[in-house]
């Protein structure tokens, strides 16, 4: 039996996202497993996992993400988190919460960000972290990302003060880069001390399960994947009558009063989820992913 749907996995520290996919494959006994967004090994929290044919739907899931991160000031590292080698370390005991808060607005909205040198971004077909580990100096290009929320949760004073933040952002945003750049803006340096992803692809941390829980559910015959349509509610829904549904599933476009450019869930009028379609000018609703 091949499972079809999604898993809201609570990733533990020390595992790569690829490690988690491999473990899920072994637990479920199936090959078609993918994830919906890399988490650094040291980070924990929501790792969306797609099972079976649901891997084809990953690109259509909600893109908004949320994190809780802890920034340590007075320290900079090669990786922009505590996993890397220390570059600088100077006490910043005089740093205040008011000083930090005054700098936060510059990291809101559409901002330009230089990703960490140690990241999964590809350059000339190679991952940046592979190049960095090999000692190859690479100029990482800046890119535009969107941060919709940045809230201070707690401040811990000391020689190397720490700030806990809640961040809401779009895809491609590196929280490590925010920590680094916030420290630089304050003139003391900063690095990411801890990170938890609390929301991704429409999944929430409160409902995530650990690998151990998944293993127990599978062994007890209790595991049920999240239905694909549960994560596609942000898309409009079009219901097709039986003949139109049959033709659409065979690859034919359906003419109708659909706004051009819309990407939508497609259902059979009697209630079955068929897949995802897109409305193209002069053609109508064409199939992008057919699952029926």
N, C-alpha and C positions, 0 to 999 in steps of 0.2 A: 504493500500500500504506500502511495506517495502522498504525503501531507501537502495541503494546498491552503495557503493563507499566510498570516504573519505571526511572529513571535515578538513580544516585548521583553527583551533580555536585559537584565540588570548586570552589566559587565563589571567584573571585579578588577581590582588593581593588578597590574603585572601581566595581563593578557593583551595581545594585540587583537584588533578586530578580526584579522584572519585566523588567529588561534580560535576565537569564539565560533567562527563559521565552521572550522574543522571539527570542533567538539560537538556542535549541533548536528553536523552530518553523521558523525559516529553514533550519537544518541538516537537519532531518528532513523538511521539506516537508509539515508537517501542522499543522492549526489547534488541535486539542484537546490542549493541553499546560497543566499547572498545577503549582504548587509546594506543598510540604507545610510551610511555615512561613517567614516572612520573616526574612532576615538583613540587618542594616544594611549600607549600601554599603562601609564600612570593614572590616567583618568578613569572614572567609574561612571555608572549611570546608564541611561537609556541607549541601547544599541538595537535599532530595528532590524529584524531578521525576516527575510522573505523565504518562503518555502514553496518548492515546486514551481508551478506555472506563475505563481505570484511574483517571482523574480522579474517578470516582464512589466510589472506595474510600479516598480520602485521609482522610476522617473516621474510618475504622476502623483506621488504622495506630497502632502504639505511640506513646504521648505523651511518654515519657521522653526527655530531652535531656541532653547533656553538652557542656561547654565548657572551654577553657583561656583564661583571661583574665589580663591584666596591668594592675594598678592603679597609678597614679602618685599619690603623696601630696603634699600641699602646693599642689595646683592644683584649682580648680573651674571648670567651664565651663557655658555655656548648654545644651549638649546632653548633658552628663554623659560626654562622651568628647572626644578631641582634635580632633574635627571642628568643634566649636563655638568661640564666642568665649570668651576667658578672663575669668572673673568675679573670681577672687582668685588670687593667686600668692604664697605665703610659704614660704620654706625650712623643711623639717621634718627637718633633719639629725640631730636627737636621737631620732627615732623608731626604735624597736627592733622586731625580729621578735617578741620576747616580748610586747610591748605589743599588737601586731597580733593575734597568735594568741589572746590572752586575749579578744578581741572577737568572734572568729569564731563561737562557739556561738550568739550571738544571731541569726545569720542562717541557722540550721539549723531544719528542720522546717516547720510551717505558719507563715508570717510575713506581716505586713501590709506591703505595698510600694506606694509611689506611683510610677507609671511616669514616665519622663522626659517633659517638655513636648514635646520633639521625638520623637514616636513615631507609629506607624501606627494607634493606637487612634482610633476614631471618636467624635466628640461632636457631637450634633445633625446627623448626616449628613456631617460634615467631619472629615478627618484632623487629629490634633493638630499634626502638623508643618506642615500648611498654615496653620493658625491662628497658630502660633508665628511662622512666617516673615512673616505679615501683620501682626505686632505685636499680635495680639489676646491679651489676658491671659485665660487659662482656668484655673480651679481643677481640677486633675487629681485625680479621686477615688482614694483608696487601694483596694487590692484584695488578696485573700488569694492567695498563691502557695505552692508547696511546694518546698523545697530539701532534697534527701535526702543530698547529699554536698558538703563544702566542705573542700578540702585545700590546704595551702600547699606549693608546689613549689620556689620559689626566692625569695630576698630579695636585692635590690641596694641597699645603703646609699648615701647621698649627700645633697645638698641637697634633692633631690626623689626620695626613695627609691621603689622599685618592688617590688611583690610579684606573683609569678605564682601563680595559683590554678587548681585544677581544680574544676569545679562540676557537680554532677548535680542536675537539677531537673525540675519538671513544666512543662506549657504555660503561657505567659503571663508567665514570669519574665524580668525585664530585668536582665541582668548589669551594664549601665550604672548601674542604680539601686543594686545591691549595692555597686559601687565608690564611688558618691556617698555612700551611707549609712555605709559602713565608714569612709570619711575623716571624716565628720561625727562618728561615735562616738568617734573618736580625737582629735577637736578640731583637726585639721590640714587637713581637706578632702581630697577625692580625686576622681579621674576615671578613666575607663577608657582605657588607652593602647593596648590591642590585644585582639582577640578572635578565637578560632578555635572553630567548632563541630565537635566530634569525634564526635558521635552524634546522630541524629535519625530518628524514624520507623522505628527498627530498622536503620538504615544506619550504617556505620562509616567514619571518615575514611580508614583504611588502604586501603579498597577504592574510594574515590571517584576519579573521573576528571575532568580539566580539560576545558574546552570545546575546546581544541586537540586533545586525545586523541580526544574524541568526533568531531570533524570528520574526523580521519584514519581512524577506524574506519568512519564512514559512507561515506567516499570509497572505502575498500577493501572495502566490503560485509561488514565484520566486526562491525558493531554488533548486539548482541542485548540487548533490554531484560530487566531482572530480572522474573521471573514474579510476578504479583500475590500468589499464595499464599505466596511466600517471605517476604513481610512481614506475613503474617496468622497466623503460627504461634503468637502469643500468644492467639489465639481458639480455643475448642474446635472440633472438626470433627465434623460429622454427615454420614454417608453415606446416600444415599437409593437405594432400589431403583428400577428403570427407570420403573415406573408412577408412583411417588411423585415421582420427579425430574421427570417430564413435567408432572405437575399443579402442582408447586411453581414451575416455570419459567413456567407460564401464570398465575401469580398466586394460586394456591390455597394455603391453609394446610394443613400436614401435622400430624395428631395423632400424638403419641408420648410417650415418657417423657423429655421435655425439661424441665430446670429453668426455671421462669418467669423472664423477664427476661434470659436468656442471649442474647448476640449471638455468632453462630458462623459459621465457614466452612461452606458447604454443597457437598457433592460428590456426583456420581453414583457409585454403588457400583462401577461398572466403571472409575472413576478420573478422570473429567473434573471440573474445577472449575466449579461452577455460579454461585457468588456468595456473598452474605452475607445471613443471615436473623436474625430475632429471635423469641424465644419469648414469646408473649403469652397471658395467662391466658384459658382457655376457648376459645382459638382454635388454639393450637399454634404450629408453626414457620412464620412468615409471611416472604415475600420482602421484603428491603429493597433489595438490589441484585442484579439478575439479569444475568449476563454470558454465559450459554450461548446 
